[in-house]
Amino acid sequence: MALKFAFLLALAALCVATADASYRYEAPQASEESHEEEEEKDYGPAKYDFAWAVEDEESGNDFGHQEERDGDRTDGSYYVQLPDGRLQKVTYYVDGDSGYVAEVTYEGEAHYPEPESTEEEEEEEEERRGYSYAPPRSFYGAPH
């Protein structure tokens, strides 16, 4: 038993001793030169614009988004056709550290159609009205 323990101890020591430092991970060390290079890069103020929209009559989808940015100022809007028939529009801007400032508006009037019932559903409802609730019968009894 002692021989097995000594063998395992020697094997563990051998593994630790032969471990190559190149297999270990350490965070990369940045030189002062690389920091100076990053600080010198000037990409200029942010400037972009985009717009996209989806309009599919078959599914009823109608929504879109547009945005433009120039430096610290961002302006945009998006819209969506709601299921109740109204068009929801959100117009927003961000100016520097002002945060997101939005105005939400709705166009049109909401319509909620009455649900249509079929003749079969009406017959089922009439049958339900004729019945009253009764608790289930017990099938259990005392043992004989």
N, C-alpha and C positions, 0 to 999 in steps of 0.2 A: 504494500500500500504506500509505504514511504517512497519507494522507487517511482511509482506513478506520479505522486505529488511532485517529486523533484524534477521529473521529466516535463510535466506541465509548466512548472515554474521556469525551467530553462527555456522552454518554447516561448513563453510569454516574454521573457527578457530578450530573446533573440528578435522577436517581432518588434518590440519597442526600439531596440538598438538599430535595426535596419530600416526603420521608417525614414523615408526620404522627405526632406523639408519641401520639396517641389510639389508634393501632393497636398500640402496644407493651403488653405485659403486665408489670405489676409487682405484687408481693404487696400486698394491702390493708394499709393502715396503721391500726392500731387506736388509738383515743384512750384516754386514761387513764379517761375517764368510762365507756366501754364495759366495761373490766375491772372497775370498781367495781360496775356493774350485775350482771355475771355472778356476782361473789362474793356479792352480797347475796341472790341467788335461793336459796331453801331449798326443795328438793323433798321434804324429809322422808325418813325411812328407807324403803328399798325394802320393798314388801309385795305379794305376789302368791301365787296358787296355781293349779295346772292339773292336769288328768288326762285321759288318752286311752287307748284300747285298741282293738285289732283282733282279732277272732275270726272266722275263716272256716273252717268245717268242710271245705268242698270242697277247698281248697288246703292245709289243715292249719296255716295261719298263726294264731298265738295269741301276742300280745305287747302290752305296754303300758308306760306311764310316768306317774308322778305326782310332783309337786314342790310345795313351799310354801316361801316365804321371808318372813321378818319381820326387817328390819334386817340385821345381819351374819350371821344364822343361816339356813341353808338345809338342809332335810331332803327326802329323796325316795327313790324306788325305781323300778326297772323290772324287767321279767321277759320271758322268751321261752321258748316251748315248743321244745325242741331236737329234731332229727330222731331221736335215739335214745330218745325218750320221756320224758326228764327235763324238769323245769321249772327253769330257771336264774333265780334272783332276786338282784338287787343292791340293797342298801339302803345309802344314803350320807348323809353330812352334811358341811357346811362351816360352821365357826364362826369368823368373823373371818378371821384369817390362818393358821388351822390347816391349810389345804389340803383337798384332797378325801380323805375317809376313807370307805372302802367295805368292805362285808362281802358276800361272794359265797357263796350257798348253792344247793344242788341238792335238788330233791324228786323222789322216785321212783327207779326203777332203770333203768339203761341196758339196752336190748334191741337186739341185733344179729341180725336174721333171717338164716337161711341163704339164700344165693341159690338161686333156683329155676332149674333148667335144663330146657330143653325137649327133647323126643325128638330133634329135628333136631340140636341142639347136642351131644347125647350121641353120635349117629352120626358127626358130624364129628370128635369127640374120638377115637373108636375108629379112624377112618381115619388120623388124624394119628399115632397110636401105632404104626401098622404101617410107617410110612415113616421112613427115616433120612436125615440130611443128607448130601448129596454136593456138592462144589463144582461150579460150572457148567463145562461143556466150553468149551474155547477154540476160537473160530472163526477165529482169526488164525493165519496161518502165514508162513513165509518167502516172499518174492517169488520167482517162478519165473524 
